[in-house]
Amino acid sequence: MSKTPTTAKGIKITTKGVSEIVTFKNKFVSLKEMQDIVGGYVEFVYLPDNLIMVVNEEGKMNNLPVNEYINLIYSKIINDIIVGDILLIDNKYVN
């Protein structure tokens, strides 16, 4: 029987292609924590397998750099260009 984690985890992927596992303080990720990672207001992009990509809602308006790594992986699923740093998280961690 698998144990449910007591803290949320996600993966931050930067525009430079650097990825890191992020462990949050609680079982659910707060809006503030998501905003800190993407550098502003958040927008959710829903992906297969219960994944949510959290992006900066104003990233294009603010001329954030294209996230080449994410666009390479998800270009066939997302019909848009992703800019800025992103957070990939399982939807069970979003309340």
mmCIF file as gemmi writes it, N, C-alpha and C atoms, coordinates in Angstrom:
data_model
loop_
_atom_site.group_PDB
_atom_site.id
_atom_site.type_symbol
_atom_site.label_atom_id
_atom_site.label_alt_id
_atom_site.label_comp_id
_atom_site.label_asym_id
_atom_site.label_entity_id
_atom_site.label_seq_id
_atom_site.pdbx_PDB_ins_code
_atom_site.Cartn_x
_atom_site.Cartn_y
_atom_site.Cartn_z
_atom_site.occupancy
_atom_site.B_iso_or_equiv
_atom_site.pdbx_formal_charge
_atom_site.auth_seq_id
_atom_site.auth_asym_id
_atom_site.pdbx_PDB_model_num
ATOM 1 N N . MET Axp A 1 ? 0.846 -1.174 0 1 0 ? 1 A 1
ATOM 2 C CA . MET Axp A 1 ? 0 0 0 1 0 ? 1 A 1
ATOM 3 C C . MET Axp A 1 ? 0.891 1.237 0 1 0 ? 1 A 1
ATOM 4 N N . SER Axp A 2 ? 0.653 2.157 -0.942 1 0 ? 2 A 1
ATOM 5 C CA . SER Axp A 2 ? 1.489 3.356 -1.007 1 0 ? 2 A 1
ATOM 6 C C . SER Axp A 2 ? 0.987 4.406 -0.03 1 0 ? 2 A 1
ATOM 7 N N . LYS Axp A 3 ? 1.911 5.072 0.556 1 0 ? 3 A 1
ATOM 8 C CA . LYS Axp A 3 ? 1.598 6.1 1.54 1 0 ? 3 A 1
ATOM 9 C C . LYS Axp A 3 ? 1.453 7.443 0.83 1 0 ? 3 A 1
ATOM 10 N N . THR Axp A 4 ? 0.408 8.197 1.154 1 0 ? 4 A 1
ATOM 11 C CA . THR Axp A 4 ? 0.213 9.517 0.575 1 0 ? 4 A 1
ATOM 12 C C . THR Axp A 4 ? 1.219 10.476 1.182 1 0 ? 4 A 1
ATOM 13 N N . PRO Axp A 5 ? 1.936 11.218 0.349 1 0 ? 5 A 1
ATOM 14 C CA . PRO Axp A 5 ? 2.929 12.149 0.882 1 0 ? 5 A 1
ATOM 15 C C . PRO Axp A 5 ? 2.264 13.224 1.745 1 0 ? 5 A 1
ATOM 16 N N . THR Axp A 6 ? 2.996 13.686 2.756 1 0 ? 6 A 1
ATOM 17 C CA . THR Axp A 6 ? 2.463 14.734 3.621 1 0 ? 6 A 1
ATOM 18 C C . THR Axp A 6 ? 2.789 16.12 3.091 1 0 ? 6 A 1
ATOM 19 N N . THR Axp A 7 ? 3.685 16.196 2.129 1 0 ? 7 A 1
ATOM 20 C CA . THR Axp A 7 ? 3.993 17.483 1.504 1 0 ? 7 A 1
ATOM 21 C C . THR Axp A 7 ? 3.953 17.333 -0.012 1 0 ? 7 A 1
ATOM 22 N N . ALA Axp A 8 ? 3.535 18.396 -0.664 1 0 ? 8 A 1
ATOM 23 C CA . ALA Axp A 8 ? 3.451 18.396 -2.127 1 0 ? 8 A 1
ATOM 24 C C . ALA Axp A 8 ? 4.841 18.491 -2.733 1 0 ? 8 A 1
ATOM 25 N N . LYS Axp A 9 ? 4.962 17.922 -3.924 1 0 ? 9 A 1
ATOM 26 C CA . LYS Axp A 9 ? 6.209 18.003 -4.687 1 0 ? 9 A 1
ATOM 27 C C . LYS Axp A 9 ? 5.877 18.34 -6.126 1 0 ? 9 A 1
ATOM 28 N N . GLY Axp A 10 ? 6.79 19.025 -6.771 1 0 ? 10 A 1
ATOM 29 C CA . GLY Axp A 10 ? 6.631 19.358 -8.173 1 0 ? 10 A 1
ATOM 30 C C . GLY Axp A 10 ? 7.991 19.491 -8.818 1 0 ? 10 A 1
ATOM 31 N N . ILE Axp A 11 ? 7.996 19.83 -10.089 1 0 ? 11 A 1
ATOM 32 C CA . ILE Axp A 11 ? 9.247 20.03 -10.816 1 0 ? 11 A 1
ATOM 33 C C . ILE Axp A 11 ? 9.224 21.429 -11.42 1 0 ? 11 A 1
ATOM 34 N N . LYS Axp A 12 ? 10.232 22.209 -11.082 1 0 ? 12 A 1
ATOM 35 C CA . LYS Axp A 12 ? 10.409 23.529 -11.689 1 0 ? 12 A 1
ATOM 36 C C . LYS Axp A 12 ? 11.343 23.348 -12.875 1 0 ? 12 A 1
ATOM 37 N N . ILE Axp A 13 ? 10.939 23.901 -14.028 1 0 ? 13 A 1
ATOM 38 C CA . ILE Axp A 13 ? 11.786 23.846 -15.22 1 0 ? 13 A 1
ATOM 39 C C . ILE Axp A 13 ? 11.992 25.276 -15.705 1 0 ? 13 A 1
ATOM 40 N N . THR Axp A 14 ? 13.241 25.699 -15.717 1 0 ? 14 A 1
ATOM 41 C CA . THR Axp A 14 ? 13.569 27.076 -16.076 1 0 ? 14 A 1
ATOM 42 C C . THR Axp A 14 ? 13.733 27.227 -17.583 1 0 ? 14 A 1
ATOM 43 N N . THR Axp A 15 ? 13.802 28.465 -18.017 1 0 ? 15 A 1
ATOM 44 C CA . THR Axp A 15 ? 14.008 28.752 -19.441 1 0 ? 15 A 1
ATOM 45 C C . THR Axp A 15 ? 15.4 28.334 -19.898 1 0 ? 15 A 1
ATOM 46 N N . LYS Axp A 16 ? 16.295 28.071 -18.973 1 0 ? 16 A 1
ATOM 47 C CA . LYS Axp A 16 ? 17.642 27.611 -19.317 1 0 ? 16 A 1
ATOM 48 C C . LYS Axp A 16 ? 17.713 26.086 -19.384 1 0 ? 16 A 1
ATOM 49 N N . GLY Axp A 17 ? 16.552 25.415 -19.194 1 0 ? 17 A 1
ATOM 50 C CA . GLY Axp A 17 ? 16.508 23.958 -19.269 1 0 ? 17 A 1
ATOM 51 C C . GLY Axp A 17 ? 16.906 23.259 -17.99 1 0 ? 17 A 1
ATOM 52 N N . VAL Axp A 18 ? 17.067 24.01 -16.916 1 0 ? 18 A 1
ATOM 53 C CA . VAL Axp A 18 ? 17.422 23.425 -15.628 1 0 ? 18 A 1
ATOM 54 C C . VAL Axp A 18 ? 16.146 22.975 -14.932 1 0 ? 18 A 1
ATOM 55 N N . SER Axp A 19 ? 16.142 21.751 -14.446 1 0 ? 19 A 1
ATOM 56 C CA . SER Axp A 19 ? 14.978 21.265 -13.713 1 0 ? 19 A 1
ATOM 57 C C . SER Axp A 19 ? 15.394 20.904 -12.289 1 0 ? 19 A 1
ATOM 58 N N . GLU Axp A 20 ? 14.46 21.136 -11.378 1 0 ? 20 A 1
ATOM 59 C CA . GLU Axp A 20 ? 14.723 20.79 -9.983 1 0 ? 20 A 1
ATOM 60 C C . GLU Axp A 20 ? 13.428 20.356 -9.317 1 0 ? 20 A 1
ATOM 61 N N . ILE Axp A 21 ? 13.541 19.386 -8.44 1 0 ? 21 A 1
ATOM 62 C CA . ILE Axp A 21 ? 12.387 18.948 -7.663 1 0 ? 21 A 1
ATOM 63 C C . ILE Axp A 21 ? 12.164 19.955 -6.552 1 0 ? 21 A 1
ATOM 64 N N . VAL Axp A 22 ? 10.919 20.387 -6.412 1 0 ? 22 A 1
ATOM 65 C CA . VAL Axp A 22 ? 10.553 21.364 -5.389 1 0 ? 22 A 1
ATOM 66 C C . VAL Axp A 22 ? 9.66 20.657 -4.381 1 0 ? 22 A 1
ATOM 67 N N . THR Axp A 23 ? 10.024 20.73 -3.112 1 0 ? 23 A 1
ATOM 68 C CA . THR Axp A 23 ? 9.197 20.195 -2.039 1 0 ? 23 A 1
ATOM 69 C C . THR Axp A 23 ? 8.571 21.37 -1.314 1 0 ? 23 A 1
ATOM 70 N N . PHE Axp A 24 ? 7.258 21.336 -1.191 1 0 ? 24 A 1
ATOM 71 C CA . PHE Axp A 24 ? 6.519 22.433 -0.583 1 0 ? 24 A 1
ATOM 72 C C . PHE Axp A 24 ? 6.295 22.184 0.903 1 0 ? 24 A 1
ATOM 73 N N . LYS Axp A 25 ? 5.789 23.189 1.599 1 0 ? 25 A 1
ATOM 74 C CA . LYS Axp A 25 ? 5.622 23.114 3.048 1 0 ? 25 A 1
ATOM 75 C C . LYS Axp A 25 ? 4.461 22.218 3.474 1 0 ? 25 A 1
ATOM 76 N N . ASN Axp A 26 ? 3.416 22.165 2.653 1 0 ? 26 A 1
ATOM 77 C CA . ASN Axp A 26 ? 2.198 21.463 3.04 1 0 ? 26 A 1
ATOM 78 C C . ASN Axp A 26 ? 1.779 20.457 1.977 1 0 ? 26 A 1
ATOM 79 N N . LYS Axp A 27 ? 0.657 19.798 2.227 1 0 ? 27 A 1
ATOM 80 C CA . LYS Axp A 27 ? 0.121 18.806 1.289 1 0 ? 27 A 1
ATOM 81 C C . LYS Axp A 27 ? -0.371 19.462 0 1 0 ? 27 A 1
ATOM 82 N N . PHE Axp A 28 ? -0.816 20.725 0.1 1 0 ? 28 A 1
ATOM 83 C CA . PHE Axp A 28 ? -1.278 21.463 -1.068 1 0 ? 28 A 1
ATOM 84 C C . PHE Axp A 28 ? -0.371 22.655 -1.323 1 0 ? 28 A 1
ATOM 85 N N . VAL Axp A 29 ? -0.171 22.967 -2.591 1 0 ? 29 A 1
ATOM 86 C CA . VAL Axp A 29 ? 0.672 24.097 -2.973 1 0 ? 29 A 1
ATOM 87 C C . VAL Axp A 29 ? -0.153 25.375 -2.862 1 0 ? 29 A 1
ATOM 88 N N . SER Axp A 30 ? 0.417 26.384 -2.222 1 0 ? 30 A 1
ATOM 89 C CA . SER Axp A 30 ? -0.291 27.656 -2.081 1 0 ? 30 A 1
ATOM 90 C C . SER Axp A 30 ? -0.128 28.507 -3.339 1 0 ? 30 A 1
ATOM 91 N N . LEU Axp A 31 ? -1.046 29.434 -3.508 1 0 ? 31 A 1
ATOM 92 C CA . LEU Axp A 31 ? -0.965 30.371 -4.629 1 0 ? 31 A 1
ATOM 93 C C . LEU Axp A 31 ? 0.352 31.133 -4.578 1 0 ? 31 A 1
ATOM 94 N N . LYS Axp A 32 ? 0.754 31.57 -3.414 1 0 ? 32 A 1
ATOM 95 C CA . LYS Axp A 32 ? 2.008 32.326 -3.237 1 0 ? 32 A 1
ATOM 96 C C . LYS Axp A 32 ? 3.208 31.498 -3.694 1 0 ? 32 A 1
ATOM 97 N N . GLU Axp A 33 ? 3.229 30.223 -3.327 1 0 ? 33 A 1
ATOM 98 C CA . GLU Axp A 33 ? 4.343 29.36 -3.731 1 0 ? 33 A 1
ATOM 99 C C . GLU Axp A 33 ? 4.413 29.218 -5.254 1 0 ? 33 A 1
ATOM 100 N N . MET Axp A 34 ? 3.234 29.049 -5.882 1 0 ? 34 A 1
ATOM 101 C CA . MET Axp A 34 ? 3.222 28.947 -7.348 1 0 ? 34 A 1
ATOM 102 C C . MET Axp A 34 ? 3.66 30.259 -7.984 1 0 ? 34 A 1
ATOM 103 N N . GLN Axp A 35 ? 3.184 31.39 -7.447 1 0 ? 35 A 1
ATOM 104 C CA . GLN Axp A 35 ? 3.561 32.7 -7.982 1 0 ? 35 A 1
ATOM 105 C C . GLN Axp A 35 ? 5.059 32.937 -7.846 1 0 ? 35 A 1
ATOM 106 N N . ASP Axp A 36 ? 5.643 32.519 -6.738 1 0 ? 36 A 1
ATOM 107 C CA . ASP Axp A 36 ? 7.081 32.694 -6.536 1 0 ? 36 A 1
ATOM 108 C C . ASP Axp A 36 ? 7.881 31.92 -7.583 1 0 ? 36 A 1
ATOM 109 N N . ILE Axp A 37 ? 7.415 30.741 -7.947 1 0 ? 37 A 1
ATOM 110 C CA . ILE Axp A 37 ? 8.144 29.915 -8.915 1 0 ? 37 A 1
ATOM 111 C C . ILE Axp A 37 ? 8.052 30.495 -10.324 1 0 ? 37 A 1
ATOM 112 N N . VAL Axp A 38 ? 6.85 30.932 -10.734 1 0 ? 38 A 1
ATOM 113 C CA . VAL Axp A 38 ? 6.689 31.422 -12.111 1 0 ? 38 A 1
ATOM 114 C C . VAL Axp A 38 ? 6.921 32.927 -12.225 1 0 ? 38 A 1
ATOM 115 N N . GLY Axp A 39 ? 7.077 33.613 -11.114 1 0 ? 39 A 1
ATOM 116 C CA . GLY Axp A 39 ? 7.408 35.033 -11.14 1 0 ? 39 A 1
ATOM 117 C C . GLY Axp A 39 ? 6.24 35.952 -11.452 1 0 ? 39 A 1
ATOM 118 N N . GLY Axp A 40 ? 5.043 35.584 -11.034 1 0 ? 40 A 1
ATOM 119 C CA . GLY Axp A 40 ? 3.889 36.456 -11.263 1 0 ? 40 A 1
ATOM 120 C C . GLY Axp A 40 ? 2.583 35.712 -11.142 1 0 ? 40 A 1
ATOM 121 N N . TYR Axp A 41 ? 1.543 36.306 -11.752 1 0 ? 41 A 1
ATOM 122 C CA . TYR Axp A 41 ? 0.225 35.671 -11.743 1 0 ? 41 A 1
ATOM 123 C C . TYR Axp A 41 ? 0.3 34.318 -12.43 1 0 ? 41 A 1
ATOM 124 N N . VAL Axp A 42 ? -0.499 33.361 -11.938 1 0 ? 42 A 1
ATOM 125 C CA . VAL Axp A 42 ? -0.416 32.005 -12.479 1 0 ? 42 A 1
ATOM 126 C C . VAL Axp A 42 ? -1.575 31.691 -13.41 1 0 ? 42 A 1
ATOM 127 N N . GLU Axp A 43 ? -1.284 30.821 -14.34 1 0 ? 43 A 1
ATOM 128 C CA . GLU Axp A 43 ? -2.288 30.245 -15.234 1 0 ? 43 A 1
ATOM 129 C C . GLU Axp A 43 ? -2.007 28.752 -15.288 1 0 ? 43 A 1
ATOM 130 N N . PHE Axp A 44 ? -3.059 27.941 -15.278 1 0 ? 44 A 1
ATOM 131 C CA . PHE Axp A 44 ? -2.905 26.491 -15.344 1 0 ? 44 A 1
ATOM 132 C C . PHE Axp A 44 ? -3.072 26.013 -16.779 1 0 ? 44 A 1
ATOM 133 N N . VAL Axp A 45 ? -2.175 25.122 -17.184 1 0 ? 45 A 1
ATOM 134 C CA . VAL Axp A 45 ? -2.292 24.414 -18.447 1 0 ? 45 A 1
ATOM 135 C C . VAL Axp A 45 ? -2.462 22.944 -18.071 1 0 ? 45 A 1
ATOM 136 N N . TYR Axp A 46 ? -3.624 22.386 -18.412 1 0 ? 46 A 1
ATOM 137 C CA . TYR Axp A 46 ? -3.93 21.016 -18.017 1 0 ? 46 A 1
ATOM 138 C C . TYR Axp A 46 ? -3.353 20.031 -19.025 1 0 ? 46 A 1
ATOM 139 N N . LEU Axp A 47 ? -2.625 19.05 -18.5 1 0 ? 47 A 1
ATOM 140 C CA . LEU Axp A 47 ? -1.922 18.064 -19.316 1 0 ? 47 A 1
ATOM 141 C C . LEU Axp A 47 ? -2.453 16.67 -19.017 1 0 ? 47 A 1
ATOM 142 N N . PRO Axp A 48 ? -2.124 15.694 -19.861 1 0 ? 48 A 1
ATOM 143 C CA . PRO Axp A 48 ? -2.533 14.31 -19.565 1 0 ? 48 A 1
ATOM 144 C C . PRO Axp A 48 ? -1.934 13.816 -18.245 1 0 ? 48 A 1
ATOM 145 N N . ASP Axp A 49 ? -2.466 12.718 -17.758 1 0 ? 49 A 1
ATOM 146 C CA . ASP Axp A 49 ? -1.969 12.04 -16.553 1 0 ? 49 A 1
ATOM 147 C C . ASP Axp A 49 ? -2.073 12.906 -15.302 1 0 ? 49 A 1
ATOM 148 N N . ASN Axp A 50 ? -3.113 13.73 -15.227 1 0 ? 50 A 1
ATOM 149 C CA . ASN Axp A 50 ? -3.391 14.558 -14.046 1 0 ? 50 A 1
ATOM 150 C C . ASN Axp A 50 ? -2.306 15.584 -13.746 1 0 ? 50 A 1
ATOM 151 N N . LEU Axp A 51 ? -1.532 15.961 -14.743 1 0 ? 51 A 1
ATOM 152 C CA . LEU Axp A 51 ? -0.497 16.977 -14.547 1 0 ? 51 A 1
ATOM 153 C C . LEU Axp A 51 ? -1.051 18.366 -14.837 1 0 ? 51 A 1
ATOM 154 N N . ILE Axp A 52 ? -0.559 19.323 -14.082 1 0 ? 52 A 1
ATOM 155 C CA . ILE Axp A 52 ? -0.852 20.727 -14.329 1 0 ? 52 A 1
ATOM 156 C C . ILE Axp A 52 ? 0.474 21.433 -14.551 1 0 ? 52 A 1
ATOM 157 N N . MET Axp A 53 ? 0.553 22.207 -15.629 1 0 ? 53 A 1
ATOM 158 C CA . MET Axp A 53 ? 1.702 23.065 -15.856 1 0 ? 53 A 1
ATOM 159 C C . MET Axp A 53 ? 1.289 24.461 -15.396 1 0 ? 53 A 1
ATOM 160 N N . VAL Axp A 54 ? 1.996 24.982 -14.419 1 0 ? 54 A 1
ATOM 161 C CA . VAL Axp A 54 ? 1.72 26.32 -13.917 1 0 ? 54 A 1
ATOM 162 C C . VAL Axp A 54 ? 2.663 27.27 -14.637 1 0 ? 54 A 1
ATOM 163 N N . VAL Axp A 55 ? 2.092 28.266 -15.322 1 0 ? 55 A 1
ATOM 164 C CA . VAL Axp A 55 ? 2.88 29.227 -16.084 1 0 ? 55 A 1
ATOM 165 C C . VAL Axp A 55 ? 2.56 30.642 -15.618 1 0 ? 55 A 1
ATOM 166 N N . ASN Axp A 56 ? 3.406 31.582 -16.014 1 0 ? 56 A 1
ATOM 167 C CA . ASN Axp A 56 ? 3.169 32.992 -15.72 1 0 ? 56 A 1
ATOM 168 C C . ASN Axp A 56 ? 2.117 33.51 -16.699 1 0 ? 56 A 1
ATOM 169 N N . GLU Axp A 57 ? 0.985 33.942 -16.155 1 0 ? 57 A 1
ATOM 170 C CA . GLU Axp A 57 ? -0.135 34.393 -16.981 1 0 ? 57 A 1
ATOM 171 C C . GLU Axp A 57 ? 0.228 35.582 -17.874 1 0 ? 57 A 1
ATOM 172 N N . GLU Axp A 58 ? 1.14 36.424 -17.426 1 0 ? 58 A 1
ATOM 173 C CA . GLU Axp A 58 ? 1.52 37.617 -18.182 1 0 ? 58 A 1
ATOM 174 C C . GLU Axp A 58 ? 2.896 37.471 -18.827 1 0 ? 58 A 1
ATOM 175 N N . GLY Axp A 59 ? 3.36 36.237 -18.95 1 0 ? 59 A 1
ATOM 176 C CA . GLY Axp A 59 ? 4.698 35.988 -19.463 1 0 ? 59 A 1
ATOM 177 C C . GLY Axp A 59 ? 4.977 36.578 -20.834 1 0 ? 59 A 1
ATOM 178 N N . LYS Axp A 60 ? 4.023 36.436 -21.748 1 0 ? 60 A 1
ATOM 179 C CA . LYS Axp A 60 ? 4.228 36.971 -23.102 1 0 ? 60 A 1
ATOM 180 C C . LYS Axp A 60 ? 4.185 38.495 -23.092 1 0 ? 60 A 1
ATOM 181 N N . MET Axp A 61 ? 3.266 39.064 -22.321 1 0 ? 61 A 1
ATOM 182 C CA . MET Axp A 61 ? 3.185 40.529 -22.233 1 0 ? 61 A 1
ATOM 183 C C . MET Axp A 61 ? 4.462 41.117 -21.637 1 0 ? 61 A 1
ATOM 184 N N . ASN Axp A 62 ? 5.086 40.35 -20.737 1 0 ? 62 A 1
ATOM 185 C CA . ASN Axp A 62 ? 6.308 40.814 -20.083 1 0 ? 62 A 1
ATOM 186 C C . ASN Axp A 62 ? 7.564 40.368 -20.824 1 0 ? 62 A 1
ATOM 187 N N . ASN Axp A 63 ? 7.385 39.811 -22.022 1 0 ? 63 A 1
ATOM 188 C CA . ASN Axp A 63 ? 8.511 39.377 -22.861 1 0 ? 63 A 1
ATOM 189 C C . ASN Axp A 63 ? 9.465 38.415 -22.162 1 0 ? 63 A 1
ATOM 190 N N . LEU Axp A 64 ? 8.904 37.467 -21.406 1 0 ? 64 A 1
ATOM 191 C CA . LEU Axp A 64 ? 9.754 36.45 -20.789 1 0 ? 64 A 1
ATOM 192 C C . LEU Axp A 64 ? 10.324 35.558 -21.884 1 0 ? 64 A 1
ATOM 193 N N . PRO Axp A 65 ? 11.512 34.986 -21.649 1 0 ? 65 A 1
ATOM 194 C CA . PRO Axp A 65 ? 12.117 34.127 -22.674 1 0 ? 65 A 1
ATOM 195 C C . PRO Axp A 65 ? 11.291 32.861 -22.905 1 0 ? 65 A 1
ATOM 196 N N . VAL Axp A 66 ? 11.35 32.353 -24.113 1 0 ? 66 A 1
ATOM 197 C CA . VAL Axp A 66 ? 10.669 31.104 -24.454 1 0 ? 66 A 1
ATOM 198 C C . VAL Axp A 66 ? 11.299 29.967 -23.665 1 0 ? 66 A 1
ATOM 199 N N . ASN Axp A 67 ? 10.46 29.075 -23.163 1 0 ? 67 A 1
ATOM 200 C CA . ASN Axp A 67 ? 10.95 27.887 -22.469 1 0 ? 67 A 1
ATOM 201 C C . ASN Axp A 67 ? 11.076 26.775 -23.506 1 0 ? 67 A 1
ATOM 202 N N . GLU Axp A 68 ? 12.218 26.751 -24.188 1 0 ? 68 A 1
ATOM 203 C CA . GLU Axp A 68 ? 12.464 25.828 -25.3 1 0 ? 68 A 1
ATOM 204 C C . GLU Axp A 68 ? 12.276 24.371 -24.888 1 0 ? 68 A 1
ATOM 205 N N . TYR Axp A 69 ? 12.727 24.025 -23.706 1 0 ? 69 A 1
ATOM 206 C CA . TYR Axp A 69 ? 12.657 22.647 -23.234 1 0 ? 69 A 1
ATOM 207 C C . TYR Axp A 69 ? 11.203 22.186 -23.141 1 0 ? 69 A 1
ATOM 208 N N . ILE Axp A 70 ? 10.37 22.988 -22.502 1 0 ? 70 A 1
ATOM 209 C CA . ILE Axp A 70 ? 8.957 22.639 -22.336 1 0 ? 70 A 1
ATOM 210 C C . ILE Axp A 70 ? 8.253 22.615 -23.687 1 0 ? 70 A 1
ATOM 211 N N . ASN Axp A 71 ? 8.546 23.567 -24.544 1 0 ? 71 A 1
ATOM 212 C CA . ASN Axp A 71 ? 7.913 23.589 -25.859 1 0 ? 71 A 1
ATOM 213 C C . ASN Axp A 71 ? 8.294 22.366 -26.684 1 0 ? 71 A 1
ATOM 214 N N . LEU Axp A 72 ? 9.516 21.899 -26.544 1 0 ? 72 A 1
ATOM 215 C CA . LEU Axp A 72 ? 9.954 20.71 -27.258 1 0 ? 72 A 1
ATOM 216 C C . LEU Axp A 72 ? 9.169 19.481 -26.8 1 0 ? 72 A 1
ATOM 217 N N . ILE Axp A 73 ? 8.977 19.366 -25.501 1 0 ? 73 A 1
ATOM 218 C CA . ILE Axp A 73 ? 8.29 18.191 -24.941 1 0 ? 73 A 1
ATOM 219 C C . ILE Axp A 73 ? 6.787 18.218 -25.221 1 0 ? 73 A 1
ATOM 220 N N . TYR Axp A 74 ? 6.166 19.372 -25.047 1 0 ? 74 A 1
ATOM 221 C CA . TYR Axp A 74 ? 4.705 19.442 -25.074 1 0 ? 74 A 1
ATOM 222 C C . TYR Axp A 74 ? 4.121 20.112 -26.324 1 0 ? 74 A 1
ATOM 223 N N . SER Axp A 75 ? 4.908 20.347 -27.345 1 0 ? 75 A 1
ATOM 224 C CA . SER Axp A 75 ? 4.413 21.068 -28.519 1 0 ? 75 A 1
ATOM 225 C C . SER Axp A 75 ? 3.248 20.357 -29.211 1 0 ? 75 A 1
ATOM 226 N N . LYS Axp A 76 ? 3.192 19.038 -29.158 1 0 ? 76 A 1
ATOM 227 C CA . LYS Axp A 76 ? 2.104 18.306 -29.806 1 0 ? 76 A 1
ATOM 228 C C . LYS Axp A 76 ? 0.825 18.333 -28.966 1 0 ? 76 A 1
ATOM 229 N N . ILE Axp A 77 ? 0.936 18.618 -27.692 1 0 ? 77 A 1
ATOM 230 C CA . ILE Axp A 77 ? -0.227 18.653 -26.792 1 0 ? 77 A 1
ATOM 231 C C . ILE Axp A 77 ? -0.762 20.075 -26.643 1 0 ? 77 A 1
ATOM 232 N N . ILE Axp A 78 ? 0.146 21.027 -26.524 1 0 ? 78 A 1
ATOM 233 C CA . ILE Axp A 78 ? -0.227 22.422 -26.291 1 0 ? 78 A 1
ATOM 234 C C . ILE Axp A 78 ? -0.106 23.188 -27.605 1 0 ? 78 A 1
ATOM 235 N N . ASN Axp A 79 ? -1.143 23.851 -27.972 1 0 ? 79 A 1
ATOM 236 C CA . ASN Axp A 79 ? -1.12 24.627 -29.21 1 0 ? 79 A 1
ATOM 237 C C . ASN Axp A 79 ? -0.781 26.082 -28.888 1 0 ? 79 A 1
ATOM 238 N N . ASP Axp A 80 ? 0.354 26.268 -28.236 1 0 ? 80 A 1
ATOM 239 C CA . ASP Axp A 80 ? 0.775 27.596 -27.81 1 0 ? 80 A 1
ATOM 240 C C . ASP Axp A 80 ? 2.262 27.557 -27.497 1 0 ? 80 A 1
ATOM 241 N N . ILE Axp A 81 ? 2.87 28.7 -27.363 1 0 ? 81 A 1
ATOM 242 C CA . ILE Axp A 81 ? 4.277 28.808 -26.974 1 0 ? 81 A 1
ATOM 243 C C . ILE Axp A 81 ? 4.327 29.13 -25.484 1 0 ? 81 A 1
ATOM 244 N N . ILE Axp A 82 ? 5.107 28.359 -24.753 1 0 ? 82 A 1
ATOM 245 C CA . ILE Axp A 82 ? 5.249 28.561 -23.309 1 0 ? 82 A 1
ATOM 246 C C . ILE Axp A 82 ? 6.496 29.41 -23.068 1 0 ? 82 A 1
ATOM 247 N N . VAL Axp A 83 ? 6.331 30.447 -22.242 1 0 ? 83 A 1
ATOM 248 C CA . VAL Axp A 83 ? 7.457 31.32 -21.893 1 0 ? 83 A 1
ATOM 249 C C . VAL Axp A 83 ? 7.641 31.314 -20.383 1 0 ? 83 A 1
ATOM 250 N N . GLY Axp A 84 ? 8.846 31.639 -19.969 1 0 ? 84 A 1
ATOM 251 C CA . GLY Axp A 84 ? 9.152 31.752 -18.546 1 0 ? 84 A 1
ATOM 252 C C . GLY Axp A 84 ? 9.358 30.409 -17.88 1 0 ? 84 A 1
ATOM 253 N N . ASP Axp A 85 ? 9.733 30.477 -16.604 1 0 ? 85 A 1
ATOM 254 C CA . ASP Axp A 85 ? 9.901 29.274 -15.799 1 0 ? 85 A 1
ATOM 255 C C . ASP Axp A 85 ? 8.526 28.687 -15.52 1 0 ? 85 A 1
ATOM 256 N N . ILE Axp A 86 ? 8.448 27.363 -15.408 1 0 ? 86 A 1
ATOM 257 C CA . ILE Axp A 86 ? 7.17 26.699 -15.173 1 0 ? 86 A 1
ATOM 258 C C . ILE Axp A 86 ? 7.282 25.73 -14.001 1 0 ? 86 A 1
ATOM 259 N N . LEU Axp A 87 ? 6.125 25.33 -13.501 1 0 ? 87 A 1
ATOM 260 C CA . LEU Axp A 87 ? 6.037 24.314 -12.465 1 0 ? 87 A 1
ATOM 261 C C . LEU Axp A 87 ? 5.145 23.201 -12.994 1 0 ? 87 A 1
ATOM 262 N N . LEU Axp A 88 ? 5.637 21.973 -12.968 1 0 ? 88 A 1
ATOM 263 C CA . LEU Axp A 88 ? 4.819 20.805 -13.277 1 0 ? 88 A 1
ATOM 264 C C . LEU Axp A 88 ? 4.429 20.165 -11.959 1 0 ? 88 A 1
ATOM 265 N N . ILE Axp A 89 ? 3.131 19.946 -11.785 1 0 ? 89 A 1
ATOM 266 C CA . ILE Axp A 89 ? 2.653 19.415 -10.522 1 0 ? 89 A 1
ATOM 267 C C . ILE Axp A 89 ? 1.447 18.506 -10.761 1 0 ? 89 A 1
ATOM 268 N N . ASP Axp A 90 ? 1.307 17.481 -9.94 1 0 ? 90 A 1
ATOM 269 C CA . ASP Axp A 90 ? 0.145 16.61 -9.995 1 0 ? 90 A 1
ATOM 270 C C . ASP Axp A 90 ? -1.054 17.384 -9.46 1 0 ? 90 A 1
ATOM 271 N N . ASN Axp A 91 ? -2.214 17.217 -10.094 1 0 ? 91 A 1
ATOM 272 C CA . ASN Axp A 91 ? -3.373 18.001 -9.665 1 0 ? 91 A 1
ATOM 273 C C . ASN Axp A 91 ? -3.848 17.675 -8.254 1 0 ? 91 A 1
ATOM 274 N N . LYS Axp A 92 ? -3.403 16.556 -7.677 1 0 ? 92 A 1
ATOM 275 C CA . LYS Axp A 92 ? -3.789 16.218 -6.297 1 0 ? 92 A 1
ATOM 276 C C . LYS Axp A 92 ? -3.173 17.177 -5.283 1 0 ? 92 A 1
ATOM 277 N N . TYR Axp A 93 ? -2.178 17.953 -5.703 1 0 ? 93 A 1
ATOM 278 C CA . TYR Axp A 93 ? -1.539 18.913 -4.805 1 0 ? 93 A 1
ATOM 279 C C . TYR Axp A 93 ? -2.12 20.317 -4.892 1 0 ? 93 A 1
ATOM 280 N N . VAL Axp A 94 ? -3.128 20.486 -5.751 1 0 ? 94 A 1
ATOM 281 C CA . VAL Axp A 94 ? -3.757 21.791 -5.916 1 0 ? 94 A 1
ATOM 282 C C . VAL Axp A 94 ? -5.146 21.72 -5.303 1 0 ? 94 A 1
ATOM 283 N N . ASN Axp A 95 ? -5.391 22.58 -4.346 1 0 ? 95 A 1
ATOM 284 C CA . ASN Axp A 95 ? -6.663 22.553 -3.632 1 0 ? 95 A 1
ATOM 285 C C . ASN Axp A 95 ? -7.634 23.553 -4.215 1 0 ? 95 A 1
